[in-house]
């Protein structure tokens, strides 16, 4: 089967059925003249070949992106001029989409995703306008006499990944109605790092590091990451970061430098909000360079651990700062997640409101569904679920819906795994977490989900490893209290001589956060009880009741039994009652 790389243009006449109904013969005659005097000459000048016509549209193959866009501009400008004497509702107006990609040759026809994407780009264009993909933009930038406006990543029918779209400006044409997509992801470009080493031949190491960072950031589904081929065109240039960001159509830029001196390597990286010019995050590492590639892997992990959480926090801050009357689906989603992470009693209802509003804006947006699943998990975790089984069932339904929309949603995999574990189905939860980790090994919350399933399966070593991974990957995570608690519980389960004192330390840290749950308090109390230290047990129970006045043994038994059942601690809960934990009926921890 023959294949080749080519530039495809799709053009479609706007309102064809309406025009034909109003004046069938006149429309056919004017369309024939437009083809003869405007459209075909423009295509011929650009070296294009008309693959097929569809009555009101045509598909054209061009030898280059620049020739295709120049032909489209010539066609649209001349057609606007030619049609200007007609009434507005009678004018012939074409929408044009252009994309560069691989096609399958089938006789005189061409097939494949490239053709499908081009057709979708055409539907985004306004009447008389032109929309192009990033592949085209990268080739025509600076080579056409027209401005280009970034419309952001656009989700289109039957195409699994959003398409990064630009509108080519044509005088007399309105802006595209879609503008920036309501669910446009945060966009970031990792620029080539500067090589300040004494020997320029270290470029291979510097470029390899940047390529690894781009690859690993791309695993996060909520991030739109510009490809290497686009960012590396700026290598060796001295352009202003804000200008580069505008040209690439991104809000965030990562830049850095590498300096090698002797057997030491110094790497500096910073994350910039190009819209405001603010530096969101910066870090520096000094390492011995005994092994280039070991250092490369380590630094890549540390860069990702720094950038991703800080970027998420910045996006939530931007959403919180905006008026709730003027939020996009993306902003509503992050506003809801920010409320969810505030851990205040009233914030849970507010979080759900914003997340559901995001879905009203865009029902095919996977992220709000994933966050709604996390919302239900949070209700159980914080003792705020009126009915734990119902909350778990709803959460699993939300996670399933998120994965139906986006099969690579790391957040949805994490939540499905956690909710299955809470439901006592850890054997099912474990492979779900592992599948998510195969897609994105850099997402700390997925490691946490993996560890929670391992606790239920009494796999202490996996629990400890997963918790430590979560801590290392996101050292400033809002859920650090949970990561520390999980690590403490894993060490409790393993129970080696040095483990219990280390477990006590991590549980104490988990309990010390202002925003924490009762889990580290109960875990530390169980640990003290096993050691026979009843005075410490009473202190932990007293501290827990001060923070969670409605805490009682019955709620702990229902919400936490999957983690203690079958362990050396399963019979200790009743003994905590003897030390001051109210037996109580199951009720909300915070009402």
SEMIKOL-209135 format. One line per 4 residues: number of its first residue (from 1); their letters; for each residue x, y, z of C-alpha. Coordinates in pm, whole numbers, plus 50000, padded with zeros to 5 digits. Layout:
<recs>
NUM) a) X/Y/Z  ...
</recs>
This chain:
<recs>
1) xxxx) 50000/50000/50000  50157/50329/49886  50189/50611/50139  50337/50959/50129
5) xxxx) 50362/51282/50327  50157/51563/50178  49967/51885/50246  49589/51857/50223
9) xxxx) 49334/52137/50184  48962/52083/50245  48725/52359/50128  48349/52367/50179
13) xxxx) 48087/52617/50061  47902/52771/50356  47520/52747/50343  47511/52547/50020
17) xxxx) 47163/52402/50081  47022/52746/50171  47175/52906/49860  47041/52627/49636
21) xxxx) 46693/52657/49785  46689/53034/49726  46829/53028/49369  46935/52690/49236
25) xxxx) 47039/52788/48883  47199/53115/48989  47402/52944/49264  47526/52673/49026
29) xxxx) 47626/52936/48767  47809/53156/49020  47984/52856/49174  48100/52744/48828
33) xxxx) 48236/53094/48759  48407/53104/49099  48581/52776/49017  48687/52904/48672
37) xxxx) 48809/53250/48766  48912/53224/49134  48944/52880/49289  49110/52672/49016
41) xxxx) 49365/52944/48922  49465/52982/49289  49510/52605/49321  49707/52590/48996
45) xxxx) 49936/52873/49108  50015/52678/49425  50090/52359/49234  49786/52183/49382
49) xxxx) 49594/51886/49247  49218/51858/49300  49170/51508/49437  48792/51516/49433
53) xxxx) 48491/51748/49444  48178/51694/49651  47925/51935/49500  47971/52201/49764
57) xxxx) 48332/52122/49851  48667/51996/49728  48978/51816/49852  49316/51937/49721
61) xxxx) 49668/51792/49746  49958/52043/49761  50335/51990/49738  50410/52215/50038
65) xxxx) 50238/52385/50337  50352/52733/50227  50208/52691/49875  49882/52555/50018
69) xxxx) 49829/52847/50258  49926/53105/49995  49677/52947/49755  49405/52950/50023
73) xxxx) 49471/53317/50098  49459/53408/49728  49137/53215/49686  48963/53370/49988
77) xxxx) 49075/53727/49921  48971/53717/49553  48640/53549/49632  48554/53810/49898
81) xxxx) 48624/54084/49645  48428/53909/49368  48124/53845/49588  48108/54189/49752
85) xxxx) 47829/54321/49519  47599/54036/49634  47368/54063/49934  47529/53926/50252
89) xxxx) 47303/53621/50260  47373/53543/49890  47752/53558/49894  47962/53251/49823
93) xxxx) 48185/53188/50123  48417/52891/50172  48562/52749/50490  48913/52607/50445
97) xxxx) 49115/52366/50659  49479/52269/50588  49689/51994/50746  50019/51816/50677
101) xxxx) 50037/51443/50728  50077/51090/50601  49815/50961/50354  49735/50633/50182
105) xxxx) 49723/50648/49801  49418/50469/49658  49428/50522/49282  49348/50892/49232
109) xxxx) 49206/50919/49584  49382/50974/49918  49275/50831/50254  49378/50837/50618
113) xxxx) 49373/51040/50939  49536/51335/50764  49228/51372/50543  48993/51338/50842
117) xxxx) 49182/51600/51045  49182/51841/50749  48805/51804/50718  48763/51879/51090
121) xxxx) 48984/52187/51063  48759/52314/50786  48454/52294/51017  48633/52512/51276
125) xxxx) 48707/52790/51025  48465/53083/50997  48291/53167/50670  48560/53301/50437
129) xxxx) 48832/53188/50678  49122/52944/50701  49221/52716/50990  49549/52527/50999
133) xxxx) 49711/52267/51224  50034/52307/51418  50213/52099/51151  50123/52366/50894
137) xxxx) 50188/52657/51130  50543/52541/51201  50621/52544/50826  50452/52870/50723
141) xxxx) 50547/53090/51018  50722/53401/50876  50663/53288/50514  50311/53417/50445
145) xxxx) 50169/53769/50434  49900/53719/50697  49868/53710/51072  49781/53391/51256
149) xxxx) 49577/53360/51576  49611/53062/51807  49277/52899/51887  49424/52644/52126
153) xxxx) 49385/52265/52130  49044/52178/51986  48862/51851/52048  48690/51738/51730
157) xxxx) 48465/51448/51640  48626/51106/51580  48980/51235/51647  49112/51098/51981
161) xxxx) 49363/51376/52054  49289/51752/52053  49421/51938/51747  49628/52251/51804
165) xxxx) 49464/52506/51572  49552/52849/51427  49328/53079/51226  49498/53251/50934
169) xxxx) 49371/53609/50931  49179/53710/50617  49057/54070/50590  48679/54088/50603
173) xxxx) 48645/53756/50787  48513/53723/51142  48714/53538/51407  48645/53167/51448
177) xxxx) 48350/53107/51678  48540/52848/51880  48827/53077/51986  49018/52918/52273
181) xxxx) 48858/52586/52359  48662/52575/52682  48862/52272/52789  49194/52386/52643
185) xxxx) 49466/52230/52855  49746/52425/53014  50005/52466/52739  50381/52449/52788
189) xxxx) 50696/52458/52577  51033/52325/52694  51296/52531/52516  51644/52396/52434
193) xxxx) 51868/52440/52738  52176/52655/52697  52505/52466/52704  52758/52666/52905
197) xxxx) 53004/52378/52925  53366/52435/52838  53328/52190/52549  53041/52245/52301
201) xxxx) 53041/51873/52220  52826/51819/52530  52524/51938/52328  52413/51576/52289
205) xxxx) 52372/51546/52665  52191/51881/52700  51954/51808/52408  51889/51457/52538
209) xxxx) 51790/51598/52877  51542/51840/52717  51394/51564/52500  51342/51347/52809
213) xxxx) 51168/51631/52994  50935/51689/52695  50854/51318/52678  50782/51283/53049
217) xxxx) 50572/51600/53072  50368/51473/52777  50248/51183/52992  50030/51420/53195
221) xxxx) 49695/51431/53016  49601/51774/53153  49908/51932/52992  49946/52029/52626
225) xxxx) 50319/51998/52553  50476/52142/52238  50673/51885/52040  51053/51887/52020
229) xxxx) 51056/51967/51649  50885/52300/51720  51081/52408/52026  51424/52314/51890
233) xxxx) 51387/52566/51608  51473/52824/51876  51803/52663/51962  52082/52918/51959
237) xxxx) 51846/53216/51921  51821/53507/52163  51446/53569/52130  51244/53699/52423
241) xxxx) 51058/53423/52608  50726/53606/52579  50764/53634/52202  50849/53265/52171
245) xxxx) 50544/53177/52382  50320/53384/52152  50466/53221/51843  50420/52872/51985
249) xxxx) 50079/52952/52132  50163/52853/52491  50123/53012/52831  50413/52843/53010
253) xxxx) 50776/52809/52912  51053/52599/53067  51408/52717/53007  51737/52612/53157
257) xxxx) 52111/52583/53128  52376/52317/53178  52731/52394/53282  52997/52124/53304
261) xxxx) 53322/52197/53479  53563/51913/53544  53374/51624/53698  53080/51838/53815
265) xxxx) 52756/51922/53638  52536/52222/53727  52183/52230/53586  51949/52526/53633
269) xxxx) 51581/52513/53532  51298/52764/53563  50926/52765/53485  50787/53095/53352
273) xxxx) 50433/53223/53309  50493/53391/52972  50171/53591/52992  50278/53779/53305
277) xxxx) 50653/53715/53286  50647/53577/53641  50888/53303/53746  50672/53033/53903
281) xxxx) 50945/52790/54002  51321/52755/53974  51573/52497/54092  51941/52418/54059
285) xxxx) 52124/52087/54085  52495/52017/54126  52599/51660/54057  52916/51462/53992
289) xxxx) 52913/51346/53634  53053/50997/53672  52779/50865/53446  52604/51100/53202
293) xxxx) 52294/50888/53165  52235/50813/53534  52247/51187/53596  52017/51248/53300
297) xxxx) 51750/51013/53436  51776/51155/53787  51757/51519/53678  51465/51446/53445
301) xxxx) 51270/51298/53737  51352/51594/53958  51254/51849/53693  50919/51678/53642
305) xxxx) 50867/51657/54020  50922/52032/54039  50730/52152/53733  50408/51947/53732
309) xxxx) 50284/52021/54089  50380/52389/54068  50206/52425/53733  49890/52263/53870
313) xxxx) 49892/52492/54173  49940/52797/53948  49647/52695/53724  49423/52652/54031
317) xxxx) 49533/52993/54159  49446/53156/53825  49101/52994/53832  49038/53108/54190
321) xxxx) 49131/53465/54099  48872/53495/53820  48507/53588/53857  48289/53277/53863
325) xxxx) 48060/53442/53605  48325/53424/53335  48500/53087/53363  48569/52838/53082
329) xxxx) 48516/52465/53129  48890/52430/53198  48882/52706/53460  48562/52573/53620
333) xxxx) 48729/52233/53645  49037/52374/53818  48825/52598/54039  48638/52287/54150
337) xxxx) 48962/52099/54213  49100/52393/54414  48787/52382/54634  48829/52007/54668
341) xxxx) 49187/52051/54787  49092/52314/55044  48958/52028/55261  48707/52260/55432
345) xxxx) 48370/52106/55517  48168/52340/55294  48415/52326/55008  48307/51979/54899
349) xxxx) 47963/52097/54787  48121/52398/54614  48372/52172/54438  48096/51950/54302
353) xxxx) 47902/52256/54181  48196/52387/53978  48280/52045/53835  47922/51990/53722
357) xxxx) 47918/52337/53567  48232/52242/53374  48045/51943/53232  47749/52163/53139
361) xxxx) 47995/52367/52931  48148/52055/52776  47993/51712/52843  48285/51541/52664
365) xxxx) 48550/51676/52901  48708/51382/53087  48885/51577/53362  48574/51696/53556
369) xxxx) 48448/51337/53567  48784/51222/53707  48775/51500/53968  48417/51409/54062
373) xxxx) 48546/51056/54127  48815/51208/54350  48543/51414/54519  48355/51097/54617
377) xxxx) 48678/50940/54739  48748/51252/54947  48404/51227/55109  48489/50875/55224
381) xxxx) 48845/50965/55322  48736/51263/55534  48439/51091/55694  48188/51312/55515
385) xxxx) 48006/51044/55316  47653/50993/55441  47658/50648/55279  48004/50506/55201
389) xxxx) 47888/50232/54956  47680/50484/54759  47968/50734/54746  48203/50460/54621
393) xxxx) 47954/50345/54358  47907/50702/54230  48281/50760/54226  48344/50447/54023
397) xxxx) 48077/50556/53776  48249/50896/53733  48591/50733/53685  48446/50493/53427
401) xxxx) 48292/50782/53236  48624/50970/53237  48800/50667/53090  48530/50623/52826
405) xxxx) 48612/50976/52707  48990/50954/52753  49143/50607/52781  49475/50760/52889
409) xxxx) 49345/50969/53182  49598/50907/53460  49371/51076/53717  49080/50848/53626
413) xxxx) 49297/50536/53663  49412/50656/54005  49059/50721/54126  48918/50396/53994
417) xxxx) 49195/50205/54172  49144/50391/54502  48766/50348/54497  48796/49978/54418
421) xxxx) 49034/49944/54714  48795/50127/54948  48524/49892/54821  48732/49594/54936
425) xxxx) 48830/49497/54580  49204/49554/54598  49279/49257/54370  49093/49446/54096
429) xxxx) 49242/49781/54198  49605/49673/54166  49608/49609/53785  49410/49932/53729
433) xxxx) 49681/50132/53907  49953/49943/53720  49785/50020/53387  49776/50388/53478
437) xxxx) 50141/50382/53584  50236/50225/53251  50084/50533/53084  50229/50787/53328
441) xxxx) 50491/50673/53582  50540/51036/53690  50197/51091/53850  50240/51081/54228
445) xxxx) 49874/51012/54305  49883/50698/54089  50170/50565/54300  49961/50645/54608
449) xxxx) 49669/50448/54460  49904/50159/54384  50027/50162/54744  49674/50172/54887
453) xxxx) 49583/49859/54692  49905/49694/54811  49813/49767/55176  49487/49579/55134
457) xxxx) 49674/49288/54974  49927/49288/55263  50215/49361/55025  50420/49577/55259
461) xxxx) 50723/49618/55032  50511/49743/54740  50324/49977/54975  50647/50129/55105
465) xxxx) 50796/50164/54757  50479/50322/54616  50447/50571/54902  50811/50673/54872
469) xxxx) 50770/50718/54496  50472/50948/54557  50671/51154/54807  50972/51182/54575
473) xxxx) 50764/51272/54268  50561/51547/54435  50741/51674/54746  50498/51966/54792
477) xxxx) 50180/51776/54706  49853/51882/54878  49807/51513/54963  50147/51476/55133
481) xxxx) 49969/51392/55461  49822/51087/55284  50155/50986/55128  50327/51002/55469
485) xxxx) 50046/50809/55634  50062/50538/55368  50438/50505/55417  50386/50471/55792
489) xxxx) 50118/50204/55749  50337/50012/55505  50622/50008/55758  50377/49897/56029
493) xxxx) 50272/49605/55814  50626/49497/55736  50711/49520/56104  51087/49473/56092
497) xxxx) 51282/49597/56399  51369/49937/56256  51037/49978/56073  50816/50061/56371
501) xxxx) 51016/50362/56488  51032/50492/56129  50659/50428/56088  50592/50629/56404
505) xxxx) 50790/50921/56257  50598/50921/55927  50259/50888/56098  50348/51177/56326
509) xxxx) 50437/51384/56019  50109/51282/55853  49915/51395/56158  50103/51726/56183
513) xxxx) 49959/51876/55865  49690/52136/55918  49485/51958/55655  49496/51590/55739
517) xxxx) 49261/51302/55817  49213/51081/56122  49408/50794/55959  49757/50888/56088
521) xxxx) 49615/50940/56440  49451/50597/56442  49759/50436/56284  49989/50590/56546
525) xxxx) 49750/50485/56825  49747/50126/56695  50125/50129/56676  50152/50253/57036
529) xxxx) 49900/49993/57148  50103/49716/56988  50408/49848/57175  50209/49842/57502
533) xxxx) 50235/50220/57552  49881/50301/57670  49968/50657/57772  50072/50735/57414
537) xxxx) 49757/50564/57287  49540/50798/57496  49733/51102/57372  49680/51007/57007
541) xxxx) 49309/50942/57062  49273/51271/57249  49449/51462/56971  49231/51294/56709
545) xxxx) 48910/51385/56893  49022/51747/56925  49061/51768/56547  48767/51538/56462
549) xxxx) 48514/51566/56750  48270/51320/56593  48527/51048/56535  48417/50706/56658
553) xxxx) 48518/50344/56629  48220/50244/56416  48308/50491/56141  48674/50383/56146
557) xxxx) 48562/50021/56125  48353/50085/55813  48582/50329/55632  48921/50178/55720
561) xxxx) 48856/49807/55762  48996/49718/55417  49338/49834/55537  49348/49663/55875
565) xxxx) 49136/49351/55819  49359/49045/55824  49657/49242/55958  49819/49214/56306
569) xxxx) 49617/49525/56400  49266/49405/56310  49173/49310/56670  49313/49631/56820
573) xxxx) 49026/49860/56727  48807/49739/57011  49096/49796/57249  49115/50159/57135
577) xxxx) 48764/50201/57270  48901/50103/57610  49154/50386/57574  48897/50656/57500
581) xxxx) 48783/50620/57135  48402/50654/57143  48230/50336/57019  47946/50540/56870
585) xxxx) 47711/50474/56585  47841/50532/56237  47790/50903/56155  47963/51177/55963
589) xxx) 48299/51275/56109  48222/51642/56032  47860/51755/56025
</recs>
